[in-house]
Amino acid sequence: MWSKKVIAVLLVLLLSGCAKAETMEKQIRFALNQAKEDPYPAINQQKQYYGYYLPPDIGRRKSTLFSEVLVKDGYTIVMNFKSRAVIEAATSSSQREAQEVEQEVLKELLGHASYETIEGGYAFSGYYQMLDGFVYPFTCKVLENDADTVAIALETQYMDGFTIVDRSCADQYARVMLKMAGALKIEEERLLADFSLYDAYRSDEESDVQMRDTFDEEGYLIDFDHRETDTPD
């Protein structure tokens, strides 16, 4: 039989853990809202098919055609540009028209955000506005990695991000990843001239492989994939 003192200590530890989780959740909510509300800085990195903003406290370890391996305070961030999504939207007149019609409704939802518990962590969903003025949905998943760290997986319309960081600074990384995804200028005409949908699919697939390889080298295993698996004709 456990003593009352032992039970009391266990309750304190349990409540402390719950409080820390609740605090991190609130901090990430606030950080994501802040990323949406702050004005976008000027583009300072120009690549062949897109330009983006790189904060001064973030370094670039490696860069490929559609992927960036970045470092902030010793933590690795991988940002993947979704060329396939750009080409699909540009070559589908119905999709482009639907996006334009939806914009007035989506702009009303910019302040809306939701939060839900998922297996292994929780997910934040909301809407963000890109440099071109268009509003798109985003999802930010925060997944338990170990006792000290969490994995953050951000999915937006044209750029996805992934990192594994200490839970004490998770909000900072969620914010900067969403900010970078929004401060994005796409060279659509150049991309369409150089790539087919199939080419873009293969490029996105290669970016996913690089993401996994990057974190495998650091001792982490990414075992989830939010992308579709069907290869386009």
Residue, then its C-alpha position, 0 to 999 in steps of 0.5 A: m500500500w502506498s503511503k499518503k506522502v508517496i501519493a501526494v508526490l506522484l500527484v504533484l509530479l503528474l500535475s506539474g507535467c500537465a501544467k508544462a504541456e498546457t504551457m507549451e501548447k499556449q505558447i505555441r498557439f501564441a507564437l503561430n498567431q504572432a507569425k501570422e500577424d507580424p508584417y512579412p520582412a523583405i525577401n533576402q534569399q533568391k533561388q532559381y524558382y522561389g525567393y524566401y526570407l531567412p532570419p539573421d539568426i538562422g544559418r544555412r547548412k545545405s541547399t538543393l533546388f527545392s530544399e533548405v537545411l538550416v540551423k538555428d541555435g544548434y537545431t536543424i530545420v528542414m524546409n521543403f518547397k512544394s513544386r508539385a503543388v505550385i504546378e498543380a494549382a497553375t495547370s488546373s483552371s478549376q483549382r485556380e478558380a476555386q482558390e480565387v473564389e474562396q479567398e474572400v471567405l478565407k480572409e475572414l478566417l485568418g484569425h481562426a485557429s483550432y487545436e486537437t490532441i492527436e496520437g503522439g502529440y497535438a495539432f494546430s490548424g489555422y490560416y495564414q496569408m502569403l506575400d501575394g495576398f492569398v490566404y491558405p490553411f496550415t497545420c502544425k503538428v507537435l509530436e513527443n520525441d523523448a523526455d526533452t524534445v518534440a518534433i514539429a511538422l509544419e504543412t502549408q500550401y507551398m512549403d513544409g518544414f520539420t525540426i526536432v527541438d527542446r520542448s522549452c523553445a518549441d514555440q520559437y521554431a513553430r513561429v519562424m517556420l510559419k513565418m518563412a513559409g508565408a514570406l515566400k515568392i514563387e517564380e511560377e512562370r519559370l517553374l512551369a517552363d522547366f518542370s512537368l508535374y511528374d518532374a515536380y513529383r520526383s523532386d518533392e520525393e527527393s526532398d522528403v528523402q533528404m529530410r529523412d536522411t538529415f535527421d537520420e544522421e542526427g540519430y532521429l527517425i522520421d516515421f510519418d509522411h503527410r504526402e500523397t503516395d500516388t505517382p502522377d501519370 
